[in-house]
């Protein structure tokens, strides 16, 4: 977004720069002032993505039509690789940019749910989780809640989902249950992001069969890299047997420390092994800011827009928005 676009929107609403700062602060939970507004409008400073996204949503207005959704699954059978952090932040960025976005927490550990400050036990008691939607105990639309600041929708999880995996196994075509569950709701969203558990069990297979694209977060260390080959074999089998349109968006190296020799060697190995067959995104560095954001119950990109790793998350979000426009063409009713 350009500074003149911001000025035109502000003046069109009849707001002074101080009043406009109040409007932004109420919408984003920030503390912007008149001087920052002036610098953005004059082009002296880049407009933050969170601000640009909020304004794009306001410009689209309440009559904007959404859908069909591009469904992206994040998966890696190894835990602790930054998968949930990536899912939460990428989904938040896309939502901030005006696309109606649903984040599905498909992990019984409910990490994405907790990351966004949602009480998983309370949702379980209310029977308003992914488990309830999957097993037909509640309408999926009744299980979704909206994050106040970003406008991101969340389908939360809880520990009961581990029981749901057992129940799913008894269903006909159990690996396609989530796909069927999303059939109607895909028409209401531009993007659906699925955060899978750190294994190749029932929920991960459900996520893969429901998805259009796969993003593989992978810690820049040898043990994490070793598991990627097995995941790729599983994806290849699904493509051959039942899901030929499933594609890989790319691999995201995470938890990277440039000064660490082992991390540099691992990153080099990732490029050497996978760089010729898929896109390898720029690495996400380690940062204590991510843990602080979890404690605050918000996406890191909201509380610290310039956090190390933000460029990678923004690149992935842009790639997904571009992919949706390319895939659906004239079906896309507005620019994300």
N, C-alpha and C positions, 0 to 999 in steps of 0.2 A: 504494500500500500504506500502511495506517495503522500508527502506532506500536504500538497494541495487538495488531495482527496479528503484528508482528515479535516482540513479547514472548511471545505465546501460542506461536508456533512454537519460539522459543528454549527456553522452559520445558518444552515438550512433549518436547524432545530432552534435557532434563536438563542444559543448559549454563549456566554462569555468564556474566556479561557479558564478562569477559576471555577465557574459552574461546570464546565466540561470535565475538569479534573475531578470534581466531586462525583459526576456521573460515572467516570471510569473507575474510581476507587470503590464505589458501591458495587459495581459489577464484577470487579476483579480482586477485591480485598487488598488493594495496594495503597500507597501514599504519594501519588503523583501530585505535582503542583503546577501552577501557571507557567513557570519557567520551562519545565519539561515539555509542556504542551507547545510552547512557543518554539523550542528547539526542534521538535518533531515537524511542526508545520513549515518551518523555514528550511528544513533539510539538513540542519546542523547535526542531528542525531538520527540514527535508524529507529524506526517505530518498532517496539517490541512485538513479537509474534502474538502474544496474549492480547495486546491492545488491538492489533490489526484484525485478529480473529473475531473479537467481540464486535468491532465495527462492521465487519463483513456480515455477521449474523444480523445486526441491526438493520443494515442496508437491504438484506434479503427480505425482511419483513415476515409477518406471521403466515403469509399465504404461500411461502416457498414449498414446493412439492419435492418429496424425497423418494429415494429408491430408484432402481433396485440396488441392493447392497453388494459390495465386494467383500467377501468373507476371507479373512486372513487368520491363520492359526500360528501361534508361537509355540514351538516345542523343542525339547531336548531331553533325552532320557536321564541326563545327569542334573541333579539339583544344584542350587546355589550358583547359577551361571548368569544371573541378572535377567532372567526371562520375564518375571512379573514386573520388575522395574521398567523394562522395555515396553511391555504391553500397556501398562498404565500411562506412561509418558507419551508414547506414540498416539494412543487413542485420545488422550487429552489434547494434544496438539491438533489433531484432525478435527476434533469437536470445536476447538477454539477458532478454527478456520472456517466455521460455518457449515460443516458437513454434519448431518445427523448421524451420530456414532453410538454404537452399543458395544460395551466391553463385557464379555462373558467370562466369568470366573469358573473354569471347569476343573478346578483342583479342590479336593476335599480339605486341604489345608487352609483354604480360603485366604490366601495371601493377598490377592488383588482386592478382595473385599475389605480386609483389614487395612490395607495400604490406603484406601480411600476413606477410612474412618467410619466404616459401617460395622455395626455390631452383628456378627455372624450368628451368634446364639439367639439373639432377638429375632432375626429374620427366620431362623429355623423354627422357633416357637410359633411364629406367625404363619408358617407353611408358605413362605414366599421366597424360595430359593430355586436354583437350577434343578435340584433334585425333584422338587414338587412339579416343575414344568415338564421335565423329562418323563416322569412316571404318570403324567396325566392327572395329578392331584390338584393342580391349579392352572389357570390360564397363564401362559407365559407373559402376557402383557401386564397382568396383575403382580408379577414378580419383579418387574423392572422398576428401578428408582433412578431419579435424575440428580446428578451432582449440581449443587447450587451455582458455583462460580463458573465452571467450564461448560455446563450444559451437557456433559457426557452422561449417557445412560449406562447403568450397571445392572447386570443380572448376577446377583451375588451367589456365593456358595456357602457351604457349611460342612461339618464333619459327616453329616448324614449322607453326603454324596458317595462316600466310600461304601455304604450299604447299597446305594443306588446302582453301583457297578455290578453287584451280585444280582440285583433284580433285573437289570438290563440283559444280563446273559440269558435269562429265561424267555426273552422276547423273540419273536421272529425278526430276522435281520437286525440283530442288536447293535451292530456298528453303524446303522443308518438312522438311529432314533433321533439324534440331535439334528440331523439334516431334515428330517420330517418335521421336527418341532419348529425349525426356523423357516419353513416353507412360506408361511403367511407373513411372518414378521419381516422377512427380507424386503418386502415391498415398502416398508415404512422407514428404512434406514439407507444411508449412503455407504456406510462402512460398518462391518461387524468384526471385532477383534476377539479372538478366543485365546485365553491363557490356559494352556494345558498343564497337567501334572507332570512331574519329572520321571516319567516312565512311559512304556509303550503298551499300557493296559487299555481297558475298555473305553475310558473317557478320551484318551489321546486318539485312538482309532476313530471314535465318533467325531472328534474335532477335525481330523484329517479328511474324513469322507464328506464333512459338511463344508469344507473350505475350497476356495479358489486358489489361494496362495499359501505357501509355507515360508515363514521366517525362522531361521535357526540361530538363536543366540548361543554363543559358545565362548566360554572363558578361555583366555589366552594361556592355556596350560595343557600339557600333554595328555593328562587323564581325560579332560573334557573333549579334546580333539578325537581321542580314540573311539568315543561313543558316536561320533557323527556318522561314520561309515555304516554302522548298523541301522541308524535312523534312515539314511539314504536308501538302504536296501528295502526297508519297509515301505518307504514312499514309492520306490520303483515297483514293488509288488502291487500296491494299490493302483498305481497308474495302469498296470498291465491287466489286472483282474477286474476292476470295477470303477475306477475313477480316472479315465484317460485325460481329463482336462485339468487335473491338479498340477500346478506348477510351483517351482521354488523361486521366491522373490530374491533370496540371497542368504548369506551367512553374516552374522554380526559378532565380531570379536568383542568381548566384554572384560571388565575388571582388569584393565591393562595398565601397566606401569612402565613408562618409556625407559626409565633408568635401570629397570630389572633385566638382566641379560637373558634369563629364562623366558620372560615375557616376549622380548624381542625375537628370540629364536622361535618361539611358538607361533608368533604372528607371521613370521616368514614361512613357517611350515604350512600354516593355514592357506596363505596365498599360493604356495607351491602346489599343495595337494588339491585345492578346490577352485583356485582363481580362474582356471581355464574353462570350467564348466558352470560356474555360477558367479553372481556378483558378491564380492566381499566388501562390506561397508567399512567405513573408517571406524577404528576401535573406540569403545566407551571406556574412558579412564576410571580408575578407582577414585572414589570420593566419599568422605563421611557425610556429605550433604544428603545423600540418598537415604541413609538411616534416619537422619533428622526429619526428612519429609514424611517418612513412614510414621514417626512418632507424632507428627502434626496431623496425620490423617489426610494428606493431600498429595497430589502428584508433584514430584520434584520440580518439574518445569513451571509449575505455578508459583512455588515459594522462592525459587532461585532460577529465573529464566536463563541466566548465563552460566549455569552449572557446567562443569566439564562433562562432555557427553551430549550436551544439547545439540551441537551440530549434527551428530550422527542420528539422533532421534528426529530432527527436522528433515534430514535427508530421506529417511525412511518414510516419514509421513508424506513428503512431497512425491516420493516414488509411488506410494499407494494411491494418492489422489490422481496422479497422472495415469496410472494403470487402470483405474476405474473409468476415467474419461475415454481412454483408448478402447477398452472392452465394450462399454455400453453405448458409446457414441451419442446418437440422437436421443437415447433413453435418458441420458443425464440431463436433468431439467434445469440445473444451475451450476455455475462454476464453483468448485469447493474452495 
